[in-house]
Amino acid sequence: MPNVVFHKLGVTYAEDVPEDTNLVVNTAIKRFPFPHLTFGCGMGKCARCACRVLSGAEHLPEPNWKEQQRLGPRLEQGYRLVCQLWLKHDIELAQDAPVRP
């Protein structure tokens, strides 16, 4: 079972999740304790779920076209769209606080 470590707003959450878990899907249906994970559409269109991968990036697939289009140069900084990832290995993520207008 992959272990997910998630950092946001100065708080760290850690949880083992079943293999092939999508954090956005499972957070939306309240199956995992990541209450501060910001997300929107869940389809790679809005990029609200963008997170910086702190460790475990080597186990992720190459960014798909949605990630390339939405994240652009942020990909080089280690950002990925969490809604596009089905986790098979341990990962550590950090999500910036949402920007308020």
C-alpha positions in Angstrom: 0.0 0.0 0.0 1.4 3.4 -0.9 2.0 5.9 1.8 1.0 9.4 1.1 2.5 12.4 3.0 0.7 15.6 2.2 1.8 19.1 3.4 -0.4 22.2 3.4 -1.0 25.2 5.6 1.7 24.1 7.9 0.1 20.8 8.6 1.3 17.3 7.5 -1.0 14.4 6.9 0.1 10.9 6.3 -2.0 7.9 5.3 -1.5 4.5 3.6 -3.9 4.2 0.6 -4.8 1.3 -1.5 -2.7 0.8 -4.7 -4.2 2.7 -7.8 -5.7 5.4 -5.6 -6.6 8.8 -7.0 -6.4 11.3 -4.2 -8.9 13.8 -5.7 -11.5 11.1 -6.3 -11.1 9.6 -2.8 -10.9 13.0 -1.0 -14.1 14.1 -2.8 -15.9 11.1 -1.4 -14.3 11.6 2.0 -12.4 8.3 2.1 -9.0 9.8 3.2 -8.0 12.4 5.7 -6.7 15.1 3.4 -9.2 17.8 4.3 -7.1 20.7 2.9 -6.5 19.2 -0.5 -7.8 21.8 -2.9 -9.3 20.5 -6.1 -12.0 21.4 -8.6 -13.1 19.6 -11.7 -11.1 16.3 -11.2 -10.5 16.1 -14.9 -7.3 18.1 -15.4 -9.0 21.2 -16.7 -8.8 23.6 -13.8 -5.4 22.8 -12.2 -6.6 23.6 -8.7 -5.2 20.3 -7.5 -1.6 21.1 -8.5 0.9 19.9 -6.0 4.7 19.9 -5.9 6.1 16.3 -5.6 8.7 16.3 -2.9 9.6 12.6 -3.2 8.4 9.7 -5.2 8.3 11.5 -8.6 10.5 8.7 -10.1 7.6 6.3 -9.8 5.0 8.5 -11.6 4.2 8.3 -15.2 5.3 11.0 -17.6 3.0 14.1 -17.4 0.0 13.7 -19.8 -1.1 16.4 -22.3 -3.5 17.9 -19.7 -0.7 18.4 -17.2 1.6 19.8 -19.9 -1.0 22.2 -21.1 -2.1 23.4 -17.6 1.2 23.4 -15.7 3.7 24.4 -18.5 6.9 25.5 -16.8 5.7 24.5 -13.4 6.3 20.8 -14.4 10.0 21.6 -14.3 9.5 22.8 -10.7 8.1 19.4 -9.8 4.3 20.2 -9.9 1.8 17.6 -11.0 -2.0 17.5 -11.2 -3.1 15.1 -8.5 -6.3 14.4 -10.3 -4.3 12.8 -13.1 -2.3 10.5 -10.9 -3.2 6.9 -9.8 -0.7 6.1 -7.0 1.2 2.9 -6.9 4.2 3.9 -4.8 4.9 6.1 -1.8 4.7 9.8 -2.5 5.2 13.1 -0.6 3.3 16.2 -1.9 3.0 19.8 -0.9 0.2 22.1 -2.1 0.4 25.9 -2.0 -2.4 27.7 -0.2 -5.0 28.9 -2.6 -4.7 32.4 -3.9 -7.5 34.6 -2.7 -8.7 37.4 -5.1 
